[in-house]
Amino acid sequence: MRSWPRKRSPSQLKEAWLFFFILGLVMLNYPFLVIFNKVILFFGIPLPVLYFFIGWPLSILVIYFFSRGLGLEDEQLEDIADSDQGKVL
């Protein structure tokens, strides 16, 4: 049984940050903006505005959960370091 969160190597963390950064850039640039730039209203809200009001908070939420996972991992590393200092050789 694996514990949550799984330990990840620094290279995996860098790859994940890079992936989410590029995904955010792509979602807020030309191809996706043109796709969602239609004269369509959902509950009286234009589609591009709705795209930004949903996409922007989702990107912030992803960053929050990712940062929270990093914080938990840092706490676990500190606990391990503290327990190693308490051992008598």
Rosetta blueprint (number, residue, H / E / L):
1 M L
2 R L
3 S L
4 W L
5 P L
6 R L
7 K L
8 R L
9 S L
10 P H
11 S H
12 Q H
13 L H
14 K H
15 E H
16 A H
17 W H
18 L H
19 F H
20 F H
21 F H
22 I H
23 L H
24 G H
25 L H
26 V H
27 M H
28 L L
29 N L
30 Y H
31 P H
32 F H
33 L H
34 V H
35 I H
36 F L
37 N L
38 K L
39 V L
40 I L
41 L E
42 F E
43 F L
44 G L
45 I E
46 P E
47 L H
48 P H
49 V H
50 L H
51 Y H
52 F H
53 F H
54 I H
55 G H
56 W H
57 P H
58 L H
59 S H
60 I H
61 L H
62 V H
63 I H
64 Y H
65 F H
66 F H
67 S H
68 R H
69 G H
70 L H
71 G H
72 L H
73 E H
74 D H
75 E H
76 Q H
77 L H
78 E H
79 D H
80 I H
81 A H
82 D H
83 S H
84 D H
85 Q H
86 G L
87 K L
88 V L
89 L L
